[in-house]
Amino acid sequence: MKKIQVLGTGCAKCSKLVEIAETAAKALGVEYQIEKITDLQKIMSFGVMMTPALVVDGLVKVSGKVPTVEEIKRMIA
């Protein structure tokens, strides 16, 4: 199972990243668990300074922008 985490304070971009990540995971047909992390201390523990950020299986894949569904599919696969 893929563990997908979206780091962000709840802004519009953060919500959009959650939607796109879910769309990408469903398109790939992988089992996944998605978690939104809004706590600043937890976000900083990942070494992320710009949100939103996408973390897959504990690895930061992108921060500071919202990638496309295709980009996220490559990050998850």
DAJO-V905850 format. One record per pair of residues at least 4 apart in sequence whose ideal C-beta (glycine too) atoms are under 7 Angstrom apart, sorted by sequence separation. I is the first residue (numbers start at 1). GAP is how many residues later the second one is. D is the distance in Angstrom with one decimal. If there is no record, write none. Layout:
i: {I & I}
gap: {GAP & GAP}
d: {D & D}
This chain:
i: {10 & 12 & 13 & 14 & 15 & 16 & 17 & 18 & 19 & 20 & 21 & 22 & 23 & 24 & 39 & 40 & 41 & 44 & 55 & 67 & 69 & 70 & 71 & 72 & 73 & 9 & 25 & 37 & 43 & 48 & 55 & 56 & 62 & 67 & 8 & 37 & 55 & 25 & 46 & 53 & 54 & 6 & 43 & 54 & 46 & 53 & 53 & 6 & 6 & 22 & 48 & 51 & 21 & 47 & 50 & 46 & 50 & 52 & 61 & 6 & 48 & 18 & 4 & 18 & 54 & 56 & 56 & 4 & 54 & 2 & 2 & 4 & 10 & 2 & 4 & 9 & 1 & 2 & 3 & 4 & 5 & 6 & 7 & 8 & 1 & 6 & 1 & 5 & 21 & 17 & 7 & 14 & 17 & 14 & 7 & 13 & 7 & 9 & 27 & 8 & 7 & 8 & 7 & 8 & 24 & 28 & 6 & 7 & 20 & 23 & 27 & 30 & 6 & 7 & 24 & 28 & 17 & 20 & 24 & 28 & 5 & 16 & 21 & 25 & 4 & 20 & 24 & 13 & 2 & 3 & 2 & 2}
gap: {4 & 4 & 4 & 4 & 4 & 4 & 4 & 4 & 4 & 4 & 4 & 4 & 4 & 4 & 4 & 4 & 4 & 4 & 4 & 4 & 4 & 4 & 4 & 4 & 4 & 5 & 5 & 5 & 5 & 5 & 5 & 5 & 5 & 5 & 6 & 6 & 6 & 7 & 7 & 7 & 7 & 8 & 8 & 8 & 9 & 9 & 10 & 11 & 12 & 12 & 12 & 12 & 13 & 13 & 13 & 14 & 14 & 14 & 14 & 15 & 15 & 16 & 17 & 18 & 18 & 19 & 20 & 21 & 21 & 23 & 28 & 28 & 28 & 29 & 29 & 29 & 30 & 30 & 30 & 30 & 30 & 30 & 30 & 30 & 31 & 31 & 32 & 32 & 33 & 35 & 36 & 37 & 37 & 38 & 39 & 39 & 41 & 42 & 42 & 43 & 44 & 44 & 45 & 45 & 45 & 45 & 46 & 46 & 46 & 46 & 46 & 46 & 48 & 48 & 48 & 48 & 49 & 49 & 49 & 49 & 50 & 50 & 51 & 51 & 52 & 52 & 52 & 53 & 54 & 54 & 55 & 74}
d: {5.8 & 6.3 & 6.4 & 6.8 & 6.7 & 6.2 & 6.0 & 6.4 & 6.4 & 6.3 & 6.3 & 6.2 & 6.2 & 6.5 & 6.7 & 6.2 & 6.5 & 6.9 & 6.5 & 3.7 & 6.3 & 6.9 & 6.6 & 6.2 & 6.1 & 6.7 & 5.6 & 5.1 & 5.4 & 4.4 & 5.3 & 5.3 & 5.4 & 5.4 & 3.0 & 6.1 & 6.7 & 4.2 & 6.9 & 5.9 & 4.9 & 6.1 & 6.6 & 5.0 & 6.2 & 6.6 & 3.6 & 5.1 & 5.0 & 6.1 & 6.1 & 6.8 & 6.3 & 6.8 & 5.1 & 5.6 & 3.3 & 6.4 & 4.2 & 6.3 & 4.9 & 6.6 & 5.3 & 6.2 & 6.8 & 5.6 & 5.7 & 6.4 & 6.7 & 6.6 & 5.3 & 5.4 & 5.5 & 6.9 & 6.9 & 5.7 & 4.4 & 4.3 & 5.5 & 4.7 & 4.8 & 5.2 & 4.9 & 6.8 & 6.4 & 7.0 & 6.0 & 5.6 & 6.3 & 4.4 & 4.6 & 6.3 & 6.2 & 4.3 & 6.2 & 5.1 & 5.5 & 6.2 & 6.9 & 4.0 & 5.7 & 3.9 & 6.5 & 6.9 & 4.9 & 5.7 & 6.0 & 4.1 & 6.6 & 5.3 & 6.2 & 6.5 & 6.2 & 6.4 & 3.9 & 5.9 & 5.1 & 5.5 & 4.6 & 6.1 & 4.1 & 5.4 & 5.6 & 5.9 & 5.8 & 5.9 & 5.9 & 5.4 & 6.3 & 5.4 & 6.3 & 5.8}
